[in-house]
């Protein structure tokens, strides 16, 4: 296996469950860390809303029968 991508240690079947447990433990830690950040952030582009509403009234002004 000189030219192989994997060494004998990589293919050792006794180490695979241990490595899997380590990976799962890391994933669980990350999930626990992310639970703190459940707040939502809303970003509103205020300038585009102002621009659109300003020019919307130029083409169709709000008027009634009396003017």
C-alpha positions as CSV (number, residue, x, y, z in Angstrom):
1,X,0.0,0.0,0.0
2,X,2.8,2.4,-0.7
3,X,1.0,4.4,-3.3
4,X,-2.4,4.3,-1.6
5,X,-4.2,7.2,-0.2
6,X,-4.9,5.3,3.0
7,X,-2.5,3.8,5.5
8,X,-3.1,0.6,7.4
9,X,-4.2,2.6,10.4
10,X,-6.9,4.3,8.3
11,X,-8.4,0.9,7.4
12,X,-8.2,-0.6,10.9
13,X,-11.8,-1.7,11.6
14,X,-11.4,-1.5,15.4
15,X,-10.7,2.3,15.2
16,X,-13.7,3.1,13.0
17,X,-16.3,3.0,15.8
18,X,-14.1,5.2,18.1
19,X,-13.6,7.7,15.4
20,X,-17.4,7.8,14.7
21,X,-18.1,8.4,18.4
22,X,-15.6,11.3,18.4
23,X,-17.2,12.9,15.3
24,X,-20.7,12.5,16.8
25,X,-19.5,14.1,20.1
26,X,-18.1,17.1,18.2
27,X,-21.4,17.5,16.3
28,X,-23.4,17.4,19.5
29,X,-21.1,20.0,21.0
30,X,-21.7,22.3,18.0
31,X,-25.5,21.9,18.3
32,X,-25.3,22.8,22.0
33,X,-23.3,25.9,21.1
34,X,-25.8,27.0,18.4
35,X,-28.8,26.8,20.7
36,X,-27.7,30.0,22.3
37,X,-28.1,31.9,19.0
38,X,-31.8,31.3,18.3
39,X,-32.6,35.0,18.0
40,X,-33.6,36.2,14.6
41,X,-32.2,39.2,12.8
42,X,-34.3,41.0,10.2
43,X,-32.5,43.3,7.8
44,X,-34.7,45.9,6.0
45,X,-33.5,48.0,3.2
46,X,-35.2,51.2,4.2
47,X,-33.9,53.3,1.3
48,X,-35.4,51.1,-1.3
49,X,-38.8,51.2,0.5
50,X,-38.7,55.0,0.6
51,X,-37.6,55.2,-3.1
52,X,-40.4,52.9,-4.3
53,X,-43.1,54.5,-2.3
54,X,-42.0,58.0,-3.4
55,X,-42.1,57.2,-7.1
56,X,-45.3,55.1,-6.8
57,X,-47.2,58.2,-5.8
58,X,-45.9,60.2,-8.7
59,X,-47.4,57.9,-11.3
60,X,-50.6,57.2,-9.3
61,X,-51.3,59.9,-6.7
62,X,-53.8,59.2,-4.0
63,X,-56.8,61.4,-4.8
64,X,-60.5,61.1,-4.4
65,X,-63.5,62.6,-6.3
66,X,-62.9,66.0,-4.7
67,X,-59.3,66.2,-5.7
